[in-house]
Amino acid sequence: MARDLEAYLRPGIASTPFCPGCGHGILMNLILRAIDELEIDMDEMLFVSGIGCAGWIPSPHFNADTLHTLHGRAIAFATGAKMFNPKLKVMVISGDGDLTSIGGNHLIHAARRNTDLTVICANNMIYGMTGGQAASTSPLGARTSTSMDGTIYRPFDLCKLVLGAGAPYAARFAVTQPVSLIKAIKSCLTTTGFTFIEVLSPCPTQFGRRNRYESPADMMNLLMERCISKDEAARMSVEQLKDRIVTGEFTNGRP
Amino acid sequence: MSSKIVDNTFPAGSHYFSGNEAVAEGAIAAGCRYYAGYPITPSSDIMERISVRFNEVHGVFMQMEDEIASICSVIGAVWAGAKAMTATSGPGFSLMQEGIGYAALTETPLVIVDIQRAGPGTGQATRVASGDLMQAKWGSHGDYQVIALCPWSVQEMYDLTIDAFNLAEQYRVPVFLMGEEAIGHLRERVELKTALTVFDREKKKGAPPFGTKQDDGIPPMPAFGEGEKLLVTGSTHNERGIRKTDDPEAHTRLVARINNKILANRDKIIQTESLYTDDAEVVIVSYGFTARSCLFAVNQLRSEGKRAGLLRLKTIWPFADRIVREMSSTVKKLFIPEMNRGQLMGEVMKYAKGEVIAYHQTDGEIIHPSTVIEKMRSLL
């Protein structure tokens, strides 16, 4: 964490709790950088998170109001706080299992209602904290502690999911695209309504070691190889798009 | 904690309400301005009335995607400064249990109305029961205390809803109004006063929101947006909200306090009503709708010169252990008729010194006064 952002951290916080090579520390940095660039007062912010590694990004690290909730329910808690006190700027930060599997219903309904929340989904494609089980976001064929021969189900396309449910804005970037991510987080914070970012964040501990990415750097390199912009994707054939992750900002054609 | 007198939000005087309508009006009068719920028989008309009346009192009404979202959004709203409520029935109450445990551990004041219907499972959605009493006490995992109230009239659906909010604010605890289908849909006269006493949670800038010097204390409670940089978590935490997930001492202290703060104050919390108990040979211990039949039965038996009495529990949790023990030492028998398979019977037997006779009825019908009279005749 860069020292110039220390003012945004709760006094006494000395380090992140994340494993070596985890992308969540980078994401933590980028969220604070976006807030810093927009000069948002942290006393106006409420950070809501669920259970799992990503739930620890804001709680207890961010020096603001934080609500660390039940597994899967961060968006429901955030809805109550935002609807009762609309002056709060509410950001939900949680993991893919939390927000899209156990909490999937709350995600699509908040998108349908266009509730004024920013939801940042740190997607490591696996259940990290509980020991590397298959997630609703694990790529087809990924080896996990509950699919040693490879997953047999397709993952969600999270941006399409929330756009289909009515969200006006969704974005997907990896932590290897920090400039684009800061821009997307700033877009969310300055847009009224439901906004969503899927952030691809490597988990070398649980995903990498089961899928032959021996070092954290291998996982970063993989993300850099696989992630392409939506403009690049538009020029590629279906065959070329195989195993690629299309990143960018997506809108629903709604104001 | 501070109490204040406020004007009623509904014209004073006599009104003809259903029990569920009375709950909605009681909540609004007590200061409830956030409601989240999901449709379920037989409690939906609480939500329907709130959705209309909140337009007039500037409350925030949310129809959520399920009961889990309802309880969770209520907790979020309470931490944003609201007095908030949800209402449900059996299956929805089951879905809310994880959120109830979260509210107990984070000491979140809120009110849940459970209009009980015949279970288990989907059971009989439109039929009456009092089958959720033990779930109210033990429904979520771990050790915690709640407060649960059992109204027997439409007037009490109103009055005890106000009490529920006041108790929640005083003790920072989830409070349940355990209505039954029969009282939710019964219509009778309710008297509303011009003013009422309400409690607001104590605030103290900079004070720790999750700890007190006493091991049974109730800490002050700030809200989001007040610059307190609050840390709220459903994991074990210290007095400032910092997670302490493997500290045996922190867990012991927190769990003890959230239990002790209710148990140590139970004499102040518990409300009961006694009728003809001074010289009674057999006392009926009853609560909720069944107590109406018991009152009829006791009056009938007294007119025949039989020494019957009635102990009515308005508060079922915390349990009136001392009152039941004292009562049992002065009478020959206690009789407890219930619209379940003996849920409160077990609790009465735990504390009663003498004989306890029970009657269980789980046919989706109320216990008729004639049934109580017949059973009591065989005991007197």
Interface residues (C-beta under 8 A of the other chain):
Chain A: R10 M42 D43 E44 L46 V48 S59 P60 N63 A64 D65 T66 L67 H68 T69 L70 R73 A76 F77 A78 T79 G80 A81 K82 M83 F84 N85 K87 L88 N105 H106 H109
Chain B: R33 Y34 A36 V60 M62 M64 E65 D66 I68 A69 S70 C72 S73 V74 I75 G76 A77 V78 W79 A80 G81 A82 A84 E98 G99 Y102 A223 F224 G225 G227 E228 K229 L230 L231 V232 T233 G234 S235 G241 I242 R243
